[in-house]
Amino acid sequence: MLRFMTRPIETLLGWQARYGNVFTVRYTGFGTGVYVAEPDAIRELFTGDQSDLLAGEANSFMEPVLGPHSVLVLDGREHLRQRKLLLPPFQGSRVAAFREVIREVAERELSGWRPGRRLTLRERMRALTFEVICRAVFGVEDRAMQERLRSTVAAVIDSSPVFMLSGAARTDLGPFSPGGRFARRLRAADAVLAEEIERRRRAPDLEERTDVLSLLLRARDEDGQAMSTGELRDELFTMLAAGHETTSTGLAFSFELLLRNPDVLARLREELAAEHGDGYLDAVVKESLRLRPVIDGAERTLTKPRTLGGWALPPGVKVYPGILLTQMRPDLYPEPERFRPERFLDEGAESYAWLPFGGGIRRCLGAALAQAEMAEVLRVVVPAAELRAVRPEPDPVVMRGITLAPKHGVEVTVERVLSAAHAARPAPVVAA
Ligand code: HEM
């Protein structure tokens, strides 16, 4: 497990080389898990009968923070209810409208970069994706309110994972105890969210607004029921927890790969300058999520015996559809360790072989938004900034919580920077 935490990619690929595309692991404290890196078996798992599979249960440790209504921690009918309410605001056609906001946020970020300045890209991208979530998801434009959300809600999510994992750590033993401080922080975050939800409920322009919170306030379930304040609070927390760190890490990986592959970077610059459409840009995003997925595997717990990939598995076993392992198979992606966006231009990925957002009824709700964020940030930054990697060697990949992340956050020096307005070309209208 220690090796997995410190060198996750080498460790997983080592196990695959030794044991094949289906193998068992016993991570200390997590029970028995089976990695599956077979597209057909993964398709069966994601699309077949889901009644014997649990996904929310594995996330239940996050419930004290995300709340009991969070789509991440629920299973079965309750999960489907939340998911149906949340899906429409995240559809591609809705997300297309956020692209302009994303470009604006990226341009402002870029305007603070100066030649000679050293940046840790993962940190800069975190600030950027936080602002995108504030504006596109929460619908908060006001800088003071964004700051309050950062110092309360984001502060809870960034707290030590110990508070999520251990009830004892959360015990409130007075104002100076760690549990007491955490409880206070959580109450402050809840108060800010409740205030924002109530303000929005009463907003005179609620019917015209297009941010996710406003759409959720107008959403009704099959019985005509609106979402309660508690449900809205839990889903806002969830979207920040699920969508902030993941997207910024995905972006940091994209920059790292581009900097280590100058030919790809040069072609991306050319394609953006020629305004040939977004084919190559989208291929860069897809290829970077293939070679450096942020989540190494999805997770489902079996509640009944099931045969998968020819193996009979007993109830209680966790199945990990192997995102990284499938995406690194040389028979599916020749020379898998090479960063070659062209592979997504020549031929699309075989279905269930490109899985950075998982699949089926648990597929990432923010997939379209995350890809739009990655594409728009690259569209703004790549033509305008020349960056140099500080480290001669590629940044090693380590586990950070449940995500794969660059160990040093991708440190760069800004060599040259044009003003965004100068460099950015009018973006072509992007199909959903
Ligand atoms: C590059 C960025 C991202 C990556 C790599 C990513 C990846 C994932 C993965 C692998 C899952 C689990 C899927 C499964 O079990 O089959 C997931 C679930 C989820 N993601 Fe994302 N995600 C990203 C960004 C986002 C964003 C921007 C949001 C929202 C603002 C978001 C919201 C969610 C939610 C709500 C779920 C739970 C869905 C459910 O259980 O029904 N994610 N994501």
Boltz pocket constraint, residues with backbone or C-beta under 6 A from the ligand:
constraints:
  - pocket:
      binder: B
      contacts: [[A, 55], [A, 71], [A, 72], [A, 83], [A, 137], [A, 238], [A, 239], [A, 240], [A, 242], [A, 243], [A, 244], [A, 246], [A, 247], [A, 250], [A, 293], [A, 294], [A, 295], [A, 297], [A, 298], [A, 299], [A, 355], [A, 356], [A, 357], [A, 358], [A, 359], [A, 360], [A, 361], [A, 362], [A, 363], [A, 364], [A, 365], [A, 366], [A, 367], [A, 369], [A, 370]]
      max_distance: 6.0
